[in-house]
């Protein structure tokens, strides 16, 4: 389920970089994506439950949507996705402190490589970007980490309910801003793309991820979806590489991504090795 979620998630760059949405602010895309995600998620809800924990969980999800799509819309696509996959840095640290999850040497090796990768990606951009722009990029990974941890925190709740409510609150938060800027889909291709963006790229994979993350540690789940950041720039290049507006990944992004990838590979090679040992012993 997590692998399928990763493949579906990886189409985010295809939609966010589409010429049909050129000039659309990130929060406008976030609103429409969340709206159509609700269409597929809410009918799946069987057991709505209320808890005060839902308040921070939904607000965290809103923040993740805003930071990710804003960075995706403003900058080169792989920049945003690789920064999102620095989430294990925060997941491991916060997971150990608050959820008492166990870690290994491979976890902290992954964190080290990812921190190096982030610095390689961001340092060349210090002179060309604003403080707010750089903060948004760091928040991409931090807010995604909080979403993963919050899903584990709420694992006693129905997955469709948690994810569906997250998207409802996202719509409500961004609706006034969408009305203020007055950006709406006008062409049939925009409507079709937004439906697919919300249902297939956002709603369905988050439901799959939420059901899966109940059964494995947060940092392990995040690492399994390593397929997503690898596929994002590939889909963008295949679909929009011919456009004059296409921006290829910078050398610093590719080098930094390599460090992030190496960290993830080390972590999961160790995970596979640990999983084999009991079986070999048996």
C-alpha positions in Angstrom: 0.0 0.0 0.0 2.9 2.4 0.8 4.5 1.7 -2.6 1.3 2.4 -4.4 0.9 5.6 -2.3 4.4 6.6 -3.3 3.7 6.2 -7.0 0.5 8.2 -6.8 2.1 10.9 -4.7 5.0 11.2 -7.2 2.6 12.8 -9.8 2.4 16.0 -7.7 5.0 17.7 -9.9 3.1 16.8 -13.0 0.1 18.7 -11.7 1.8 21.6 -9.9 4.1 22.4 -12.8 1.3 22.0 -15.5 1.0 25.1 -17.8 -2.8 25.0 -17.0 -2.0 26.3 -13.5 0.7 28.8 -14.4 0.6 31.7 -12.0 -1.7 30.0 -9.5 -0.6 30.5 -5.9 0.2 27.4 -3.9 -2.7 27.8 -1.5 -5.1 27.9 -4.5 -3.8 24.5 -5.7 -4.0 23.3 -2.1 -7.6 24.3 -1.8 -8.8 22.6 -5.0 -6.7 19.5 -4.4 -8.1 19.1 -0.9 -11.7 19.7 -2.2 -11.6 16.9 -4.7 -9.7 14.7 -2.2 -12.7 15.0 0.1 -14.9 13.6 -2.7 -13.1 10.3 -2.6 -12.3 10.2 1.1 -15.5 11.2 2.9 -17.6 8.3 1.4 -15.1 5.9 3.0 -15.7 7.2 6.5 -17.6 4.7 8.6 -16.9 5.8 12.2 -16.5 9.5 12.8 -14.9 10.3 16.2 -14.2 13.5 18.0 -11.1 14.3 20.1 -9.3 17.5 21.0 -6.2 15.9 19.4 -7.9 16.5 16.0 -7.3 20.3 16.3 -3.5 20.3 16.1 -3.6 17.3 13.7 -5.7 19.1 11.1 -3.8 22.4 11.4 -0.5 20.5 10.9 -1.9 19.1 7.7 -3.0 22.5 6.5 0.6 23.8 7.1 2.1 20.9 5.2 -0.1 21.5 2.2 0.8 25.2 2.1 4.5 24.8 2.5 4.9 21.9 0.0 2.7 23.4 -2.8 4.1 26.9 -2.4 7.7 25.6 -2.7 6.7 23.3 -5.6 5.0 26.2 -7.4 7.8 28.8 -6.8 10.9 26.6 -7.3 12.2 23.6 -9.3 10.0 20.6 -8.5 12.7 18.2 -7.2 13.8 20.9 -4.8 10.5 20.7 -2.9 10.2 16.9 -2.9 13.8 16.2 -1.7 13.4 18.8 1.1 10.2 17.0 2.1 12.1 13.8 2.4 14.3 15.3 5.1 11.3 14.5 7.3 13.1 11.5 8.9 15.4 14.0 10.6 12.5 15.4 12.5 10.5 12.1 12.7 13.4 10.2 14.4 14.1 13.0 16.9 10.5 13.8 17.7 9.4 10.1 17.5 12.1 9.1 20.1 11.1 12.0 22.4 7.3 11.8 22.3 6.4 8.4 20.9 9.3 6.4 22.5 10.2 4.8 19.2 13.4 2.8 19.1 16.3 3.8 16.8 19.5 2.2 15.5 22.9 3.5 14.4 21.5 3.4 10.8 18.7 5.8 11.7 21.2 8.4 12.9 23.5 7.7 10.0 20.5 8.5 7.7 19.9 11.7 9.7 23.6 12.8 9.2 23.5 12.2 5.4 20.2 14.0 5.1 21.4 17.0 7.1 24.5 17.2 4.7 22.1 16.9 1.8 19.9 19.7 3.0 22.9 22.0 3.5 24.2 21.3 0.0 20.7 22.1 -1.5 20.1 25.2 0.5 23.5 26.9 1.0 23.8 28.0 -2.7 20.3 29.5 -2.5 21.1 31.7 0.5 22.1 34.7 -1.6 19.3 34.4 -4.2 16.4 33.7 -1.8 14.6 35.5 0.9 14.6 34.5 4.6 10.9 33.5 4.2 11.7 31.4 1.1 14.4 29.5 2.9 12.2 29.1 6.0 9.4 27.6 3.8 11.9 25.1 2.3 12.9 23.9 5.8 9.3 23.7 6.9 8.5 21.4 3.9 10.3 18.6 5.7 9.3 19.6 9.2 5.6 19.8 8.6 5.6 16.5 6.6 7.3 14.9 9.6 4.6 16.2 11.9 1.9 14.8 9.6 3.5 11.4 9.7 3.8 11.5 13.5 0.3 12.8 13.9 -1.1 9.9 11.9 0.7 7.5 14.2 -0.6 9.5 17.2 -4.1 9.0 15.9 -3.8 5.4 14.9 -6.7 4.4 17.1 -9.0 6.4 14.8 -10.3 5.3 11.4 -7.8 6.3 8.7 -10.5 7.6 6.2 -11.9 9.8 9.0 -8.6 11.4 10.0 -7.4 12.0 6.4 -10.8 13.1 5.2 -11.2 15.6 8.1 -7.7 16.9 7.4 -8.7 17.8 3.8 -12.0 19.3 4.9 -10.2 21.7 7.3 -7.7 22.5 4.6 -10.5 23.6 2.3 -12.1 25.7 5.0 -8.8 27.4 5.9 -7.8 28.3 2.3 -11.3 29.1 1.0 -11.3 32.8 2.1 -7.9 33.3 0.4 -9.1 31.7 -2.8 -12.1 34.0 -2.9 -9.9 37.0 -2.2 -7.5 36.3 -5.1 -10.4 35.1 -7.4 -8.5 32.4 -9.1 -10.8 29.7 -10.4 -10.7 26.9 -13.0 -12.3 28.0 -16.3 -11.3 25.4 -18.8 -12.4 21.7 -18.9 -8.7 20.6 -18.8 -8.2 22.5 -15.5 -11.3 20.9 -14.0 -10.2 17.4 -15.1 -6.6 17.9 -13.8 -7.8 19.2 -10.4 -10.2 16.2 -10.0 -7.3 13.8 -10.7 -4.9 16.0 -8.5 -7.3 15.7 -5.6 -8.6 12.2 -5.9 -5.7 10.2 -7.3 -2.6 12.2 -6.3 -3.8 13.2 -2.8 -6.9 11.5 -1.4 -6.3 7.9 -2.3 -2.6 7.7 -1.4 -3.1 9.5 1.9 -5.7 6.9 2.8 -3.4 4.1 1.9 -0.5 5.7 3.9 -2.7 6.4 6.9 -3.8 2.7 7.1 -0.2 1.5 6.6 1.6 3.8 9.0 -0.5 2.4 11.9 1.6 -0.8 11.7 5.2 0.3 11.2 7.4 3.1 12.7 7.0 6.6 11.2 10.6 6.9 9.9 10.4 3.4 8.3 7.2 4.4 6.5 8.7 7.6 5.2 11.8 5.7 3.9 9.7 3.2 2.1 8.2 5.9 -0.1 11.7 6.8 -1.3 10.2 6.0 -4.7 8.3 9.2 -4.7 11.2 11.8 -4.8 12.9 9.7 -7.5 9.9 9.7 -9.7 8.8 13.3 -9.3 11.4 15.0 -11.5 11.1 12.2 -14.0 7.3 12.8 -14.5 7.9 16.5 -14.7 10.6 16.1 -17.3 8.6 13.7 -19.4 5.5 15.8 -19.3 6.8 19.4 -19.4 10.5 19.2 -20.3 9.7 20.6 -23.7 8.3 23.8 -22.3 10.4 27.0 -22.1 9.3 27.4 -18.4 10.8 24.0 -17.5 13.6 24.2 -15.0 15.9 21.3 -14.6 17.3 20.3 -11.2 20.5 22.3 -10.3 23.7 20.5 -9.6 23.5 21.3 -5.9 20.0 19.8 -5.8 21.2 16.6 -7.4 24.2 16.3 -5.2 22.2 17.0 -2.1 19.5 14.6 -3.2 22.2 11.9 -3.6 23.2 12.4 0.1 19.6 12.1 1.2 19.2 9.0 -1.0 22.3 7.4 0.4 21.1 8.0 3.9 17.8 6.4 3.2 19.4 3.4 1.5 21.8 2.8 4.4 18.8 2.9 6.8 16.8 0.3 4.9 19.7 -2.0 4.0 20.2 -2.2 7.8 16.4 -2.8 8.2 16.5 -5.7 5.7 19.5 -7.2 7.4 17.8 -7.0 10.8 14.7 -8.6 9.4 16.6 -11.5 7.9 18.5 -12.4 11.1 15.5 -13.9 13.0 14.5 -15.8 9.9 18.0 -17.2 9.5 18.1 -18.1 13.1 14.8 -20.0 12.8 
